[in-house]
């Protein structure tokens, strides 16, 4: 059966294409012939340069344009070859040799080779000025730390030391120490390899403005050039519509559908309506209550394995009471996490005991548990001197749906009711997700409690618990040198089995220290039209659309 005619979005896609190609009519005709897939995104991309991004909707687009040295397997989290066919460390674990795929071209026709790899790494390492802002080069700082010349002394020495093009197709990356991040972290979309020619031609580092009002470079706003199966056509920033086309010179299996459009539709119900009307072919973050309904209507609902965590954070620097472990334990015992899972989350979700999913090595099922126990929570509060009550500010986001947090308001209301039932007065602080909420809860402030979570970037324990707790941050507000030292030791341990055992111990430490309450791991779903097949749902939300096709009628 032919897909429904794509009326409203055709005008958007065609208009975007017209700006570059002057061929709106052919675009409209080709769309109606089932050679365009339109996917509804929750938000438009932030930029088209993945090195300057940290949000999922940007990466959803850039993953189709760019590729990385290593990548997660389709539909999984294990690392497999990408632009590198193989790699190995030396005996010190600090010198990594990457053997590159030959015959690969960037979309601008230039050659992918070891010099291109090193150009990209040296570019990131030498970021200056506003490019060193943590919100702009988030993933470089999360993995590699500092830069060639740190403008903020707190950044410290960079993990990256050098990149050498040993020959045309051999790149050697040297680090300053052993790290569990290698090589898995190189699968992050932020470390996509871009065309050096395009980066220079379109002034990729010419960023300006202030951290609160950034003007992104020409490259980042309209000249993305990678080696991926789709190449960039246009970005209509007014409508949030990005149009891509199949890269005919792709080195691997070419995209089955010639044109790919990402259309931003912020409201979840509006995305669902657009799917039912045939205006889009799919969308992400299906509401849990819609999974069975959409399946019953014949849509293709794909559920990812759980690879995330929602947690309740407790900021020990915001409120003196939260420095008392008995208060934190009382909060943990007060929350009926199973009720939250049962009423808000889809089938297959599970109550969390660690701040990382059970599928990851290093997860410890034998940590201290905090079962739902109202009387115990009240007693702990009384023991801590708060028998007559305690007031806490509880921040939660609005107008957002995340894989780990499908309905923030509902989750807030359930937790708030549980806490009030044991004598804790809640002052709600709802804020828009971006930038207000994220800026407020990740910096020092008065957020006593807040909801946040994480979907894993790659299959390593540090990517979860190290991201949260390996250093002092404004989000949690505690200083625990013993815990920080344990993370440093585990991250630098070269033996895989030993390192995972160390992470098990760290998870036990976290459960006893209780900086927050892990709530749930959930299997988020995305949905496609009935005649759209071939997409492999990824636990990392790393879906790649070149395998997608329209089923034959």
N, C-alpha and C positions, 0 to 999 in steps of 0.2 A: 504494500500500500504506500502511495506517495505521501510524504510528510505534508501537513497542512501548510497553506500559504502563509508566509511570514510578513504580514502586512505592515504593522507599525515599525518594526525593527528594520525592515528593508530600507525604509527611507533614511534611517540613521546610518546604516552600513553603507548605502549607496552614496549618501552625502559625504561621508568621511572619505570614501574612495575617490570621489570626484575631485576633492581638493588636491589629490596627488596625480590622479590618472586621467581626469577629464572624461571618464567613461562610465557615467552612472547607469546608462541603459544596459550595457553589457553586464554590469554587476547585478542589476535587478533580474535580468534574464537567467544568469548563472545561478543565483540564489534559488529561483523557483525550480531549477532543474536538480535540486538536491546536492549542489556542490558547495554549500555553505552551512556550517554548524554554528549555531548561536547559543552561547552559554551565558546565563545570568549570574553575574557576580554580586556579592553583597555590597561591595564598594569598588570604586575605580582604583586603578593602581596609583601608588604615590608618585613613582617615577618609573622610567624604563631602563635605568641602570641598576642592576641588582646589587652592586657594591654599596649603593646608597640607600638600601631598603631593609626593612625588617618585618614587613607585614605580609600576610598570606596572600592577599589579593594581588599585590605586585608580583609576588613569586609565581602565582598561578599563570600569569601572562608571560613572565620572562623565562619560565621553564620551557616554554615552547620555542623560544627564540635562541636561547643560549644552551650550552652544555658545560659540564664540569669534568675535571680529570677523572674522578670516580663518581659513581652515582648509585642510588638505591636500586635494587632490582625492581622490575615492574611489579607493582602490587605487593611489595615487601619492604623490609628495612635493611636487609643484608647488602653490603657494599660489593658492587661488581664493576667491571671496567666501563669507563666512559670514553673521554678523549684519550685517556691512557689505557693501553692494552694490558699492562702489568706494572708492578712496582715492588720495590723491596728496600728495607732499611739496611744500613751497615751494622757492624757489631756493636756500635755505641747506641744505636737507636735514634740518632739525631740527623743522619744523612740519608735522605730518601731519594731513590732513583726511580723516575717515572719514564717508562718506554711508551712513546706516543703513537697513536694511530696515524698511518701515512695516507696521503692523498686527500686530506680533509681541506675544504675551502670555507672561508667566511662568506657571508652573504654578499660582501662587496667584491668577491672574486680573489681576494688575497689569500695567501697560504697560512694555514694553521701549522705551527711548528714549535720547537722548544723556545725560540726567541720570543714568540708571541706569549707563551706561558710566562716566561720571566718578565716580560714587559708588564703584564697584568699584576703579578705579585709585587714587583718593584713600584708600580703605581700605587697600590694600596699601602705599602710600607711607607711611602714618602708623602702620604696625605699631609696637608698643612692647613692651618687656619680653621675655618668652619668645618672642613672635612674631618677634623679630629673630634668634632662634637659627638657625644655618645649616641645621640638620636640619629645621626646621619651615617656613621660607620659602625653601627651597633655590632654586627657579626664579626668584623675584623677585631674589634676590641674584646668581644666575648671569647674568641678563640686565640688570637695572637697577642692581645694586650696592647702594648705600646707601639710607637712608630719610630722611624729613623731619628727624628728629633721631636721628642715629646714637648708639647706646649703646656701640658698639665703634668706636673711632677708625679702625681698620684698614679699615672698610668704604668710606670715602671718599665723594666726591660721587655722588649718585644720577644715573643716566642720565635718569630721569624728572624733568621740571620741572613740568608742569601739564597738566590736562585741562579743557577748556572746552566746555560745551554751547552751541554757537553758535546753534542753534535746536533744535526738537524732535527732528529726525533728522540732526543734524550734530554730530559730536564732533571736537574738535581737540586732539590730543595733541602737546605740545611736549617735546622732549628737550634735554639740555644739550650734546649734541654729535652729530655724524653717526655712525651705527653701521650695520654690515652686518646687525645683528639685526632691523632694521625693514624691512618689516613682518612678515617670516616668523616671528619669535619669538612674535608675538601669536597664532599658531596653537597654541601650547603649551596643553595642557589646564589647566595651572596658572593661565592667564589667562582662564578661563571667566567669563562674565558671570552673576552670581547676582542674584536678586531683592533689591533694597535693603530692601524691606519685611520679607522673611523674615530677612535678615541682622540687622536690628535687633530683630525680634520674638524671635528665638531666640539673642540674645547671641553673635553669631558670633566676637567677639574676646575673650570671657571665658575665656581659657586660663589654666591654673594648674599648679602643680607645679614640677618641676625638669626640666632637659634629659634626665635619665635616667628620669624618672617623670612623664610629662605627663598631665594631665587635660584632655581636649579639650572645647571648648565644646559646648553643647546643639545648636547648628546642625550642627556637623560630625559629630555622632553619630546624627542621626535626622531632620533637617529640610531636606534638600537641595532647593533650588528653583531650577530653571533654565528655559530655553526649549526644551530638546531634545525629541526625539520620544518619549521615555519619561519618566515621572515616578516619583518615589520612593514606594514603599509601605511597606517594612519592611526592617530589618536585624537578623537574629538573630545577635548577636555570639558566642553560644555555639557555633553550628554554622558560622559564617562564611557564611551564606546571605543574599543581598540579593535582594529581590523588587521588580521594577518593573512598571508597567503603561503601556499606550499612552496618550499625552497626546492626547486627542480634539481639543483646541484648537490643535494644532501648526500652524505657519504653512506648513510644507512638505508633502512627501508623507508621509502618516501611516504609522506602523509597520504592517507587514503581519501580524505576529504580536502579538496583544494583550498577552501577558504574557511577561516576560523575567526569568529567575532566574539568578543567578550563585552557584554552590555551590563552596566552597573544598574541594579535595581535594589535600593536600600531596604525596602520593606519586605519581610519574609512572605507575607500573604500576597503581596503584589508579584513576587517571583512565582509563587504557586499559580496565581491567576494567569500570568503570562504563559506559563507552561501549558495550562489547560486550554488556553486560547490558541495555541500553536504559534505564539510570537517568539518563543525561545524553545530550544531543544533540551534544556536541562538547567539545574541549579544545585547549589550546595547547601549544607546545613539544614536538611529537612527537619521540620519540627517532629519530635518523637511521636506525637499523636497523629501525624499525617502519614507515617510510614505504611501502616496497613491500609489506610484509605487510598493512597496513591497506587499501591500494589493492586488493590481491588479494581481500580480504574484502568488497569493495564499498563501503567507506567513501569519503567525499569528502575527499581530502587536498589542501589548498591550500598551495602553497609561495610564500613571499614573495620578492621580489628581495633580494639581499644589500645590506643598508644598515647594517652594523655592523662592529665590529672587536674581536677578542680580542688583548690584548697581554700580554707579560711585562714588568712594571715593575722597574726597578733603582733602589733608594733610595740615592742618593749620600751622604746624611747618616747612614745607618745603619752603613756599613762603609767604612773608608778605602780598601779595594781598589777599590771601585766608582767612586771618583773618577778612577781611571786609565782613560782611553779604551781602552787596550789590553785591559784586563780586560773591559770592556763589549763590545768587538769580539770577543773570544774567546768570550764567552757567545753572541753572535749567530751566530758561525760554528759553534758546537757543536750548535746545535739543528736537527734534521732536521724542518723545518716541513712539508714535503710528506708525510712519514710520518704526522704528526699529522692533517693534512687527510684523507689517504687512509683512516686507520683509525678516526677518531672522527667525522668530519663527513659530511653528506649530499652526494649528487651536486650539482654546481654550486658547491661551495665552492672558494675559491682562496686560495693563499698571499698574504699581504699584504706590500707593500713600503712603503706609507704608513700613517699612523694614521687614515686616512679611506678610504671606499670609492672605487673607480675611477669610479663614476657621477657623483661630485660634481665640478663645476668647481673647479679649484685642485689636483686630484690631479696628481702629477708622476711619470710612469712612468720617468723618467731619473735617479732618485736613486741614491745609492750602495747597492749590493746586498751582502748578506752571505750568500753561498751556504754550504750545508752543507759543512764542510771540517774534519775532526777534526784533521788535522796542523797546519793553520793556526791553529786554536784553541789547540792545545798550545804552538805556537811563540810566540803572542802572550802567553800566560800566563807562559812562561819569560822573554820580553823584559821583562815587567812585574815580574819577581822572584818569581814564584809557581810555579817549576818543580817544587818539592816539594809543592805542593798549596795549596788554599784551601778554607775552610769558609764556607758561606753558609746562612742561615736562609731557608727557602722556605715562604711562607704560601700556603695554598690553601683554598677554601671547601668545606664539606660540605653535604649535604642541600639542594641547589639545582640547578636547571637553567635556564640563561639562553639566549636566542637565539644568542648568540655563544659560549656555553660549555655545551654539552649534557651533558658528563660531566667535571666538574672533576678528579675523582680520576684518571681515565684520562689526562687531559692532563698533570696534575702528574707522574704516573709516567713518561710518555714523555719529558718535558723533563728530569726528574730523572736518568733513565738516561743521556740524552745528555750532561748536564753531568758526571756521575760518570765517564763514559768519557774525558773529557779531563783528569781530575784534580781536579775540584771536588767536595768532600764536601758533601752536602746534609743539613741538619737540617730535617725536615718539621715544619710547624706547621699542622695542620688546625684550622679553626674553623667554627662554625655561621655561615651567611651573614649573618643579621640578628638582633641588631645587632652581634655580636662581630666578625665578619670585616670588614665594611665600616668599622666604627669603628676597627679596628686598622690597616688598610692605608691609610686616607685621612688619618691623623694622623701626626705625627712618632713614630717608634718604631724597633724593631729589625727591621722587615720588610726584609731585604736584597732579596729577590725576592718578587713576588706576581703572581697572575693577576687581571686585571680586564678589563673591556671596556665597550662602549657601543653602544646602538642609537640612531641619529640621531633628534633631535626635529623637525628641519626641514632643508630642503635648502640648507645653507650650510656652507662649510668650517670656519668658526669654531666651529660647534656641535660639531665633533669636536675638531680640534687646539687651538682656543682654549680649550675646556673643560679640556683636559689640561694645556696648556703655556704659557698666556698670562701666568702669574704664578707666583711661588714657592709651593709647597704641601708639605704633609707627606708626600704620597704619593711624590713624586719626590725631594725633598730637595736640589734644586740651585738655584743662583742664576745666571741667565744674562741679564744686562741687555740684551745685543745681541738675543737672541731675544725678550725681552719687548717691547722697543721696536719690533721688526718686527711683532709682533702688534698693537700699539697703532696703528701706521701703517696696517696693512691694514684693521683694523676701522673706521677713520675715513675710509677712502678712498671717496668717493661714486661714482666711476666703476666700474661692474660689471666690465668687462673688465680694467681696471688692477688692481682688487682681486684678481681671480682669478690674475693673473700674480704678484702679490705672495705669494699663498698657495702657488703653485708653488715660489717661492724659499724660503719658510718650510719647506716639506716637504723641500727639499734640505738646509737647515740642520739640520733634525731628524735626517735620516738620517746626517749626518756627526757630529753631537753625540751621537746614540744614547742618549737617556735610557732607552730600553726597546727591546723587540723586538716589532714588529707581527707577529702570528702568522697570522691568518686572517680572511677575510670569509665568512660563511655565510648560506645562504638558509633561515631557519627555517620550519617548517611547522606548520599547525594542521589539525585534522581535524573533520569533521562527519559526522553520520549520512547514509546514502545518500539519504534523502528530504528533506534540508535543503539548500536552494539560495539563491543570491542574495547571499552574503557576498563582499565584495571584499577579498582579502588585501592588507594595506598594508605597504609597506617600513618604515613608522614604527610598526608594530603599532597603527595607529589604525583598527582595525576598528569599523564602526558597524552595529548590528544591525537598524536599522529597515528595511533592504532585504531582510532574510532572510525566507524563507517555506518552508512545507512543500509539497513537490511533490504534485500531485494524484495520487490512486491510480489 
